[in-house]
Every structure is written in structure tokens, then in C-alpha cells.
């Protein structure tokens, strides 16, 4: 049996689908879990509660921590270390292997071109410092207490049905509504996004590959990412609308944050948009012969999943 802690989110849902190749017993753990497959086992639990996590992990050979907390530093600072401590303790006690689904916030932000697993851990943000703390917790317990773990890491992600992603909120959603897309700081720099379906498939594969443990893996992400301008044009073209846009600097980020919390919390992450942000997954792709979904195909799938484009804007284009 394998358990997903933080089931129901963008990655947890796709992971539940991907794991069917490897196991018939999938336990979905969250406050209010819902079945993805007919045979999924539901286990309501609060990951900040030690006893509930311990019960949720019982009998699991592999535990995937894919929880996504609200995009709020104070919540991250308060809850993430507690959740990680609970999960590590439960995995050690049960002899479960831990797969932690991670992001790149803990990396050195001065150079984000060709980000590899060997990139220096030197966070440039408060959220990044929280993530770095979690990584240290994992590897300290691997060395000192025999935890068996791996880290599966991706860039900002996008995919069908994903809510509250940066790309979705900044570009896809406003263009669908006939509004200008937003891009942070500078539209000319390249920016990688990891496709959620690829990320979940790769995470399931790693969790069922014993020799993958003890390592950090960058999940498969297409090469040669578009620039901000190209992302907007690609989405607009697929929607059949004009690529209207506005470039959002620090001041405007604060103003938009009044109405869009994700923008407010993104202010400290602006360093990811004033330079090329290119995520490298060569290690995984070569080891597992995995070809990531192209950006063009990824956008097509997202629009196909929610094919809503402003009618008035289409009329203007055809006029």
C-alpha cells in the first residue's frame, strides 16, 4: 500500500492516477479526501496532528508528501516544520520510504539558468528559507536515524485543472476573461514550468524505484522554455484572443495583491523573473528515458480541459 499525504491538490490528484501502475492500494490522506479512482482508500487526517499522521502512515510502504499549504509565508513558517517532523517520525516508526515533492525556492537566486540538482542551497526569500529547513530535516534524519527518503523537485508547475498556479493566475485566467495577461518584472526572460501530469508520473516512478532513494531528482521539464512574452502569445493563440498584457513591477505587485493574494505573496519571488529561469531535468530524463511534454502540447491540454474563451474577444479578432 502507498499513501499520498496532501491528496486532492494538483500533484496529489495526478499522482493518485499515476500510482495505479504500481499498486492496487492507494491511501489518500487529507482533511477531506475524495476518491480519484474507485478503489482508493480515504483517510481523513490533519497533517499538523502527530497522532493522525502516525495512523495515516501505518502499513504504507511508500509515503508521498505532496501537501500544498496556502501561499502565505506565516502559514508556511508555522505549519511546514510541524508537518515534516510528524511525517518523518511516522515514516521512521513504520519503516516507510518517504518521497517529498518539493520546489526550487531554497536554491541560490543569483543564477537561475540551468538549475540542476547540484545548485547551491542559499534561499533568497523567506519562503525559501522554510523550504531549506525542510530539506535539512530530511537529510539529517536520513543520516542520523535511518530514514529512507528522496526529494522530487519541480519548477513552477502548470497543468489541466490546476488552480492558483502562477501561470494560470497571471496569464491563462485573465486572457480567458478578456483581460490583459500579467507578467512579472520583465517579459523577455525565459521561464520554465513543469507539467503536472509529467511531474506526477515521474514521482510515482521514483517512489517505486529503490535505487532512486537517497537522492534529489529534478522532475522532467521541457527544455528551451518560452519567455514571458512568448508564454502570453502561446496561450492567447490557443484561446483565440489577442495577446494583451501588462508588465507588473514591485509597486504594481503590491497594488494587485490587494485583490489577488497570490500576487501579494509573489512579491518576494520577483528575483525569479528578472533573469532567465531555466530548470534542468537531464539527470532524470537520461536515467529513465523520459520525454517531457512540450510547452505547446501542455497549453493545448489545459485549454482543452477548460475550453472557455471570451466570445466578444473572438468576435473582435474575426472582424
Helices and strands as residue ranges (DSSP letters): E 2-5, H 10-18, G 19-21, E 26-30, E 41-44, H 50-57, E 62-65, H 73-94, E 97-102, E 113-115, H 126-145, E 149-153, E 157-158, H 166-167, I 168-172, H 173-176, E 181-184, E 194-195, H 196-207, G 210-212, E 216-218, H 228-239, E 245-248, H 250-256, H 261-266, G 267-272, E 278-279, H 282-288, H 295-305, H 311-318
